[in-house]
């Protein structure tokens, strides 16, 4: 019963957070299958590698430090943030070339998914290990669900945002943003672990995480607002060239696009996806080079032709 309850308490909140983050990316929503892969990497792959590397480093440090309490504190404060943010972020570096990973919002979603997956598994391990009484179990569930696991989400999402921003930068700026993002993730993780390791700083730790979460949410909202502007600005020239009606501009970049009646219902979803992708591909083309540039050029041509085909035989309002 204890294990089953711990599993539910670990999985349900984190998966709910995941759905909320995915839903909030409303203008160019990522394929849920790819978001889920990131989530599972955090929950399985990153955990396994983090445990393996932490054990190796912990064993090495134990050759020089014999005080168990001090050794545990070093592991929590010094080793965990470094190792865990690298193992979580490794998958982001692996998928950065994916065509769906192309802006800051995407980086936040994919990074957040990894962090939530990691938090889910870590929460479960904590619940079954330290929840030896009902009171302890409930306290641990509340703290880790609202703060510790969310810290993993925010930290890795921050790295994802920096990684996405670096995608179209040239070296050495690309490398600088990648390492800066990783450092930010490690510092967020370090600050939380450090603060809760000492009774005198625990309150500061909670205040720090609340502020960090607020900044995270604001960054996410600003990023989605930026996407809204990109859709309008990039499709404006398409309207001027006659590809789409001017009346659709203020619909395609707002929640109005999910309503019925403004375009033939049989093509509405396909039209929204095509127009949105066209807008982002045009934006990305300006920062692309080499094979990526050819890919975006071909994509732009394809979506223009596809939109023209969709609208050619439909009653446009």
DRENZA-556193 format. One record per atom (N, C-alpha, C): residue in one letter; z, x, y. Coordinates in steps of 0.001 Angstrom, whole numbers, plus 500000, padded with zeros to 6 digits. Layout:
aZXY ...
This chain:
x500000500829498787 x500000500000500000 x500000500862501261 x500805501931501223 x500889502844502357 x499548503503502621 x498867503922501545 x497566504589501683 x496519503593502184 x496526502391501639 x495556501362502061 x495745500999503527 x497001500806503924 x497289500475505327 x496876501615506250 x497117502854505811 x496751504028506606 x495234504137506748 x494522503832505666 x493060503880505698 x492514502854506692 x493055501640506653 x492611500586507571 x492933500971509016 x494154501487509229 x494583501879510580 x493769503045511111 x493230503874510217 x492422505021510637 x490976504630510910 x490409503787510038 x488976503467510111 x488676502390511150 x489410501301511132 x489070500139511961 x489029500437513466 x490063501073514047 x490003501332515498 x488889502300515880 x488705503365515074 x487688504355515420 x486277503780515315 x486048502962514297 x484724502358514156 x484480501342515262 x485538500665515690 x485419499730516824 x485068500493518099 x485757501620518337 x485421502474519485 x483949502901519426 x483502503247518223 x482122503699518034 x481137502605518435 x481393501388518005 x480513500268518341 x480498500009519841 x481656500155520484 x481740499942521936 x480904500977522678 x481045502254522293 x480270503322522940 x478780503096522732 x478394502742521525 x476981502499521217 x476450501317522027 x477255500253522147 x476840499071522897 x476699499375524382 x477582500225524914 x477551500549526339 x476277501276526745 x475609501931525795 x474341502612526074 x473232501566526037 x473193500710527041 x472395499490526970 x470927499667527338 x470556500727528044 x469177500833528518 x468262501603527566 x468807502547526856 x468022503266525848 x468940503519524650 x469289502436523991 x470281502495522911 x469782503369521775 x470670504258521310 x470311505206520255 x470229504522518895 x469380505034517990 x469316504466516631 x470699504542515988 x471203503416515525 x472570503413514994 x472690504300513761 x471593504452513027 x471623505317511841 x471935506764512230 x471372507209513371 x471634508571513826 x473051508698514396 x473502507668515096 x474876507650515603 x475856507709514429 x475548506968513375 x476413506940512192 x476445508301511496 x475320509005511474 x475284510343510883 x476217511292511628 x476214511177512943 x477123511995513746 x478576511638513455 x478836510359513345 x480189509870513038 x480664510420511693 x479786510381510694 x480142510861509356 x480292512377509326 x479492513077510135 x479687514527510220 x481091514836510734 x481492514122511782 x482833514332512315 x483908514000511308 x483689512921510537 x484697512464509591 x484755513229508294 x483660513914507955 x483615514635506670 x483298516119506880 x482094516399507361 x481649517788507478 x482499518634508398 x482720518141509616 x483488518923510592 x484920519139510124 x485505518123509507 x486878518241508996 x486970519320507923 x486035519291506977 x486055520266505870 x485935521680506398 x484966521913507283 x484780523263507827 x485951523680508716 x486501522733509465 x487644523050510331 x488853523463509500 x489104522742508418 x490229523083507543 x490017524458506917 x488781524716506463 x488480525995505813 x488677527164506775 x488088527055507973 x488190528155508933 x489609528305509493 x490268527194509718 x491647527251510216 x492561527926509197 x492340527639507922 x493146528251506857 x492950529757506812 x491696530184506955 x491393531624506943 x492068532329508125 x491896531741509322 x492488532347510524 x494010532296510468 x494535531169510013 x495987530990509899 x496575532024508939 x495890532257507824 x496350533244506837 x496350534645507428 x495321534948508202 x495237536276508824 x496366536479509825 x496613535467510661 x497676535565511673 x499048535692511015 x499216535039509875 x500511535068509175 x500876536459508663 x499898537362508635 x500175538741508228 x500971539487509300 x500927538952510530 x501575539628511656 x502725538818512260 x502693537511512062 x503748536650512600 x504441535946511433 x505747536122511344 x506485535617510184 x507319534378510509 x507534534113511790 x508298532931512175 x507440531685511963 x507873530790511089 x507071529632510697 x506787528700511875 x507812528441512698 x507638527550513845 x506648528122514853 x506755529407515109 x505851530073516046 x504430530092515492 x504335530330514205 x503027530371513547 x502336529005513620 x503118527953513401 x502574526598513460 x502129526247514880 x502909526684515860 x502551526411517257 x501266527144517649 x501119528371517198 x499891529128517471 x498690528435516840 x498890527940515625 x497807527240514940 x497390525980515669 x498368525233516169 x498096523974516865 x497472524194518234 x498039525142518969 x497603525351520355 x496405526293520468 x496437527370519699 x495416528400519852 x494235528288518918 x494490527945517654 x493422527953516644 x492682526617516594 x493414525521516521 x492797524201516325 x491749523840517383 x492047523963518680 x491028523586519676 x489739524390519536 x489881525680519275 x488718526569519160 x487884526226517928 x488525526169516788 x487821525941515519 x487243524526515450 x488051523540515799 x487618522152515639 x486488521772516583 x486510522275517819 x485424521941518750 x484116522612518348 x484209523775517724 x482996524440517241 x482416523696516044 x483269523313515095 x482762522620513902 x482229521230514258 x482862520566515208 x482354519258515646 x481037519421516395 x480991520386517301 x479816520567518141 x478617521150517431 x478829521758516263 x477727522389515527 x476621521386515204 x477002520161514871 x476001519150514515 x475186518735515731 x475809518735516901 x475079518410518125 x473983519438518386 x474305520703518162 x473310521762518339 x472180521593517331 x472534521105516135 x471539520890515077 x470560519770515439 x471053518698516088 x470192517540516357 x469643517515517776 x469921518531518576 x469494518519519971 x467973518413520110 x467236518882519103 x465779518813519155 x465243517423518830 x466110516547518343 x465670515192518026 x465168514498519285 x464043513800519173 x463436513158520350 x464315512068520956 x465276511562520175 x466174510534520698 x467314511113521535 x467518512421521416 x468604513107522125 x468006513706523392 x467945512920524480 x467182513405525627 x467828513205526990 x469085512722527043 x469740512627528349 x471253512674528174 x471957512700529288 x473406512868529256 x474097511732528501 x473612510506528694 x474216509375527987 x474117509562526481 x472972510055526016 x472795510311524585 x473808511341524092 x473997512396524879 x474955513431524503 x476373512878524398 x476722511975525322 x478047511347525288 x478198510486524039 x477152509716523707 x477209508826522549 x477315509626521253 x476448510620521089 x476455511405519840 x477726512252519726 x478122512885520824 x479343513685520799 x480567512818520567 x480598511663521246 x481716510741521061 x481806510249519630 x480652510003519011 x480627509546517611 x481236510595516683 x480889511856516900 x481453512933516086 x482963513010516267 x483400512956517521 x484830513020517810 x485595511877517179 x485030510679517208 x485689509517516607 x485757509647515093 x484692510187514498 x484713510403513048 x485789511405512660 x485873512483513437 x486895513501513198 x488292512903513365 x488467512130514440 x489754511498514695 x490143510529513595 x489155509832513047 x489412508889511961 x490034509588510751 x489388510648510298 x489888511350509116 x491206512054509392 x491315512683510553 x492557513362510911 x493703512351511023 x493414511192511597 x494434510146511679 x494933509741510296 x494002509524509381 x494380509125508024 x495301510160507384 x494956511434507541 x495773512498506960 x497167512523507587 x497233512313508891 x498528512258509577 x499343511044509142 x498679509899509018 x499389508662508663 x500068508768507297 x499336509326506320 x499903509392504968 x500874510565504803 x500783511567505698 x501645512743505586 x502960512567506325 x502893512052507550 x504080511998508398 x504664510596508575 x503960509585508118 x504483508224508247 x505409507865507108 x506505508618506986 x507414508428505851 x508333507222505999 x508473506696507208 x509199505437507427 x508296504515508224 x508602503237508187 x507757502265508886 x507721502542510388 x508889502883510942 x508959503177512383 x508112504385512737 x508245505469511949 x507444506673512180 x505958506377512044 x505626505601511028 x504216505285510757 x503607504518511932 x504305503506512411 x503795502705513530 x503655503553514794 x504648504418515048 x504608505285516235 x503414506225516181 x503208506848515007 x502093507783514833 x500755507053514980 x500653505872514398 x499408505091514484 x499068504780515936 x500048504348516703 x499808503987518109 x499386505200518932 x500163506294518813 x499887507494519617 x498540508106519256 x498276508221517968 x497033508879517563 x495813507981517808 x495971506676517683 x494849505770517922 x494480505712519401 x495499505708520270 x495251505567521705 x494994506897522410 x495487508001521832 x495393509275522545 x494755510406521732 x495361510812520627 x494898511997519901 x493454511863519423 x493137510745518771 x491772510552518277 x490787510374519427 x491230509700520492 x490378509524521668 x490110510871522333 x491104511779522263 x490908513132522799 x489738513811522100 x489658513651520775 x488539514241520025 x487213513656520503 x487203512355520754 x486000511684521248 x485585512241522603 x486523512299523527 x486237512746524892 x485812514213524923 x486511515047524156 x486210516483524148 x484792516747523650 x484440516185522504 x483111516447521937 x482024515727522721 x482342514568523295 x481379513873524153 x481063514709525390 x482070515421525903 x481861516306527067 x480888517426526704 x481070517996525527 x480147519032525070 x478744518450524898 x478669517236524348 x477374516591524171 x476660516366525493 x477413515990526529 x476824515759527849 x476245517050528417 x477010518140528320 x476526519435528806 x475320519908527993 x475368519673526692 x474271520094525824 x472989519337526178 x473126518034526416 x471965517231526795 x471399517688528141 x472292517997529082 x471858518454530406 x471117519790530311 x471503520596529329 x470892521918529176 x469534521875528480 x469210520744527853 x468028520669526988 x466749521076527702 x466595520674528947 x465353520951529674 x465503522076530701 x466618522798530603 x466818523943531488 x466226525200530851 x465895526143531711 x465386527420531217 x466537528407531076 x466362529372530192 x467387530412530045 x467397531259531320 x468537531790531781 x469854531728531132 x470673530483531474 x470115529566532318 x470867528372532695 x471212527533531469 x470279527441530507 x470514526673529287 x471747527186528554 x471809528496528348 x472935529105527634 x474231528903528404 x474152529023529730 x475337528856530571 x475920527452530427 x475081526430530461 x475560525049530345 x476113524764528952 x475491525339527925 x475981525128526556 x477382525698526397 x477565526931526836 x478884527567526701 x479922526921527624 x479473526467528791 x480393525770529696 x480876524474529057 x479960523744528445 x480311522500527774 x481287522716526634 x481047523772525852 x481952524083524747 x483327524468525282 x483349525220526365 x484618525629526971 x485392524419527497 x484686523476528117 x485333522258528618 x485961521479527461 x485220521360526355 x485733520651525177 x486983521326524640 x486941522644524544 x488088523403524039 x489284523253524969 x489048523288526274 x490144523176527243 x490802521802527202 x490001520744527043 x490562519394526921 x491457519317525687 x490935519854524595 x491682519862523324 x492947520710523450 x492807521875524064 x493939522786524246 x495031522153525107 x494624521530526217 x495598520937527148 x496421519851526455 x495761519025525641 x496474517963524931 x497431518556523895 x496932519460523054 x497777520055522016 x498952520828522619 x498696521533523708 x499756522312524355 x500843521390524903 x500413520336525576 x501387519454526236 x502295518742525240 x501741518297524102 x502566517554523148 x503344518475522208 x503143519777522347 x503891520733521520 x505270521030522091 x505494520617523343 x506783520860523999 x507290519544524588 x508555519234524364 x509135517988524864 x509061517885526379 x509206519019527053 x509231519014528522 x507872518684529142 x506794518820528373 x505446518592528933 x504725517399528291 x505407516692527401 x504762515583526687 x504243514509527643 x505043514127528626 x504630513096529592 x503391513553530363 x503374514831530739 x502201515375531440 x500961515286530560 x501168515475529271 x500050515389528328 x499450513997528297 x500305512981528253 x499809511600528251 x499105511275529569 x499666511729530687 x499032511498531987 x497677512205532056 x497630513414531518 x496375514177531490 x495303513434530699 x495683512902529514 x494719512208528677 x494258510906529328 x495172510192529986 x494788508956530675 x493762509258531763 x494025510315532543 x493091510724533596 x491754511160532993 x491810511905531902 x490587512382531243 x489764511217530720 x490420510234530146 x489722509053529625 x489065508282530759 x489760508158531883 x489194507467533047 x487944508196533545 x488030509525533633 x486880510329534061 x485720510167533080 x486052510145531795 x485039509963530748 x484310508632530923 x485067507550531122 x484467506230531286 x483604506173532550 x484104506753533640 x483340506773534887 x482039507560534733 x482116508698534035 x480919509514533792 x479893508741532980 x480384508029531973 x479501507211531141 x478820506133531984 x479590505459532834 x479037504397533682 x478027504948534679 x478347506098535288 x477426506724536238 x476125507107535541 x476245507603534305 x475066507999533544 x474184506799533225 x474787505665532866 x473996504469532571 x473355503896533835 x474051504014534970 x473466503577536249 x472260504448536593 x472388505748536291 x471270506663536511 x470071506274535653 x470328505853534418 x469247505409533539 x468557504172534115 x469345503278534688 x468811502067535310 x467831502432536429 x468193503436537236 x467329503882538329 x466067504557537800 x466226505339536727 x465068506017536138 x464034505001535672 x464500503953535002 x463583502928534495 x462791502300535648 x463486501949536727 x462804501319537867 x461823502293538525 x462291503494538827 x461466504458539560 x460237504882538767 x460404505103537468 x459277505573536654 x458276504462536360 x458756503219536306 x457843502104536029 x457186501559537289 x457688501980538454 x457109501515539720 x455631501893539809 x455314503133539469 x453910503569539520 x453063502839538481 x453679502451537363 x452932501702536345 x452600500306536861 x453509499726537651 x453245498426538258 x452171498555539336 x452252499643540089 x451255499877541145 x449860500077540561 x449809500631539349 x448522500855538678 x448079499660537845 x448876498592537866 x448469497365537199 x448833497239535738 x449616498198535200 x449960498120533780 x450967497008533512 x451984496911534364 x452991495859534209 x453119495087535522 x453533493835535472 x453701493042536701 x454875493560537540 x454757493484538854 x455840493904539743 x457114493093539491 x456930491843539093 x458089490974538870 x458946491447537695 x458398492301536846 x459136492782535673 x460028493984535988 x459801494646537121 x460546495861537435 x462051495625537479 x462447494592538198 x463882494317538350 x464473493637537115 x463625493284536163 x464096492665534920 x464279493726533842 x463312494630533739 x463342495650532684 x464508496624532822 x465068496781534031 x466186497712534214 x467509496985534450 x467601495745533948 x468842494990534123 x469112494140532885 x470253493475532888 x470624492611531759 x469724491384531662 x468946491118532717 x468023489980532707 x466981490120531599 x466736491336531176 x465698491554530165 x466069490955528812 x467360490679528622 x467809490081527366 x467747488555527382 x467336487988528511 x467232486539528621 x465837486071528221 x465738484808527868 x464455484240527463 x463666483752528674 x462357483677528522 x461532482984529502 x460719483830530449 x461068485109530634 x460346485899531618 x459084486550531050 x458986486575529726 x457799487078529052 x457737486380527698 x456574486369527084 x456430485718525780 x457466486272524800 x458219485373524169 x459334485785523322 x458888486610522115 x457651486425521683 x457167487161520505 x456994488652520773 x456895489026522050 x456706490447522373 x457863491030523185 x458856490200523531 x459887490638524488 x460589491929524062 x461112491977522846 x461860493151522403 x460973494387522309 x459766494202521787 x458835495334521678 x458429495842523057 x458237494916523971 x457855495252525342 x458979496017526042 x460210495544525907 x461360496217526522 x461486497643525994 x461422497793524670 x461558499128524059 x460446500061524511 x459220499533524540 x458081500363524922 x458158500773526396 x458478499830527275 x458557500129528705 x459694501100529009 x460833500905528357 x461971501794528567 x461658503202528088 x461062503303526914 x460704504623526374 x459671505298527257 x458708504541527741 x457690505096528642 x458346505697529878 x459299504988530456 x459981505471531657 x460687506795531402 x461400506881530296 x462138508110529999 x461209509256529612 x460118508940528927 x459170510001528559 x458521510601529815 x458237509774530808 x457671510278532053 x458666511201532763 x459922510810532756 x460975511638533363 x461111512964532625 x461066512906531298 x461250514106530482 x460053515049530563 x458874514483530768 x457664515297530841 x457752516330531958 x458376515966533066 x458456516873534207 x459317518104533918 x460161518011532920 x461028519142532583 x460610519852531296 x459527519348530678 x459129519872529364 x458095520986529489 x457949521735528406 x456944522801528329 x456555523000526873 x455423523657526657 x454992523967525299 x454730522726524460 x455188522762523200 x454964521652522283 x455650520372522751 x456798520515523379 x457509519342523877 x456668518606524918 x455998519375525773 x455165518780526806 x454016517991526187 x453405518554525152 x452319517861524458 x452814516573523808 x454022516642523237 x454614515467522594 x454820514351523613 x455385514675524769 x455657513658525778 x454368513095526373 x453371513932526567 x452085513461527082 x451458512463526116 x451474512812524827 x450921511905523812 x451713510606523748 x453050510726523854 x453915509546523818 x453634508614524994 x453446509197526181 x453176508395527379 x451865507625527216 x450841508300526719 x449552507650526486 x449688506520525469 x450429506802524393 x450624505804523338 x451318504561523881 x452404504738524623 x453169503583525099 x452433502816526193 x451634503500526992 x450816502783527976 x449813501884527264 x449159502430526238 x448187501645525481 x448863500495524745 x450050500760524223 x450781499742523472 x451206498590524390 x451698498947525580 x452106497916526543 x450897497097526990 x449785497784527230 x448562497085527629 x448124496104526543 x448249496533525290 x447888495662524159 x448822494455524079 x450129494691524270 x451101493614524184 x450849492543525253 x450552493000526477 x450454492085527599 x449069491456527767 x448069492030527107 x446688491607527350 x446412490169526935 x447022489725525853 x446737488379525367 x447929487442525486 x448898487794526365 x450080486954526518 x450151486366527924 x450848485268528036 x451023484626529336 x452105485365530128 x451698486141531113 x452638486955531907 x453175486130533046 x454506486131533186 x455156485324534227 x455614486173535373 
